[in-house]
């Protein structure tokens, strides 16, 4: 009986922790890093150009080294419950990133500006 209670308690704790992580700023920041890093690594230049706010940003993104990664991504800097703004570092430059919530767990990069 104690074992079943312990397992149930553990399951509840895991669910609560997962719920808070998904609704925390950390989850969206990790999604931002993953999406941008993947586009750079896979050389998805057309996607990067579409997300760029202007030509200067598009040129900057397209000319990044394939091994460049997002660094020092901030907490949300404003926005709404469906759209959040972040700052992250790429190749020593700070860029602004807008993330939009597509569904319960899905957030997508919708714009990158320099």
N, C-alpha and C positions, 0 to 999 in steps of 0.2 A: 504494500500500500504506500509506504513512504517513497519507494522507488518511482512509482507512477506519478506521485505528487511532484517529486523532484524533476522528472522528465517534463511534466506539464509546465512547471514553473520555468524551467530552462527554455522551453519553446516560446512561452509568453515573453520572456526577457529578450530573446532573439528577435521576435516580431516587433516588439516595441523599439528596440535599438535600430532595426532596419527601417522602420517607419520614420523615426527621427532623423536618420541619416539621409533618407530620400528627400525629406522636407528641409534639410539644412542647406546652407550655402555651399558646403563642401561638395555635395553631390553634383550640383550644377557646374561648379568650377572644375571638377574632375572631367565632366562631360565636355566642357569647353576645351580643356587641354587635349583630351583624347581626339576629338573631332579635328581640331586644327593640326595637331601633330600628325595624324593619319593623312590628311590632305597634303601636307608638306612632304612626308615620307614617300607617298605614292605618286608624287608629282602631278596632282590633280589641278593643273593650272586653270582649266576652264572654270572649275568650281570656285577656286580662290578669286578669280577675276569677277565672277558673279557676286561674291560676297563683299568685295572691296567697295568702299564708299565712294572712291574716286580713282582716277588714273594713277595718281602718285602712289596710293596704297596698293593698287593692283601691281604696279611695277615692283614695289618693295616686296610683296608676297611672292611673286613669280621668281624673283632673283634670290630667294633664300636657299641656302644649302640644304640638301636633303636630310641632313642630320640635325638641323635646327629644331629646337624644342621650346615650347612655352615655358617661361620661368616667372616666378614670383607673381602668379595670378592673384589678383585682389579678391576681397569679398565683394558682394554685390554693391555697386556704387549708386544704385537707384533703379527706378523702373516701377513696374506694377507686379501683381501676382502672376501675370502671364508673360511678362517680358522684363528681363533684368539686364543691366549694363555692368560690364567688368572691364578691368584693365589687366593686361598681361604683357610680359616682355618677350620680344622676339629679336634676336641678334642685337641685343643692347638697346633696342628702341621700345618705347611703350606704345602699345596699340589698344584702342578701345574695341570691345566686342559686345555685340548685343545678342542675347540668347532669348529664344522664344519657346514657351512650353507648348508642345504639340499634343501631348496626352499626359496621363497621370505620371508616367515615368520618363517620358521622352522630351528632351530639350534639344533644340537645334540652334546652331550658329546662324544668324540671319544677316549680320553685317559686321564688317571689320573696318575700322577707320584709324588713321594715323594722326 
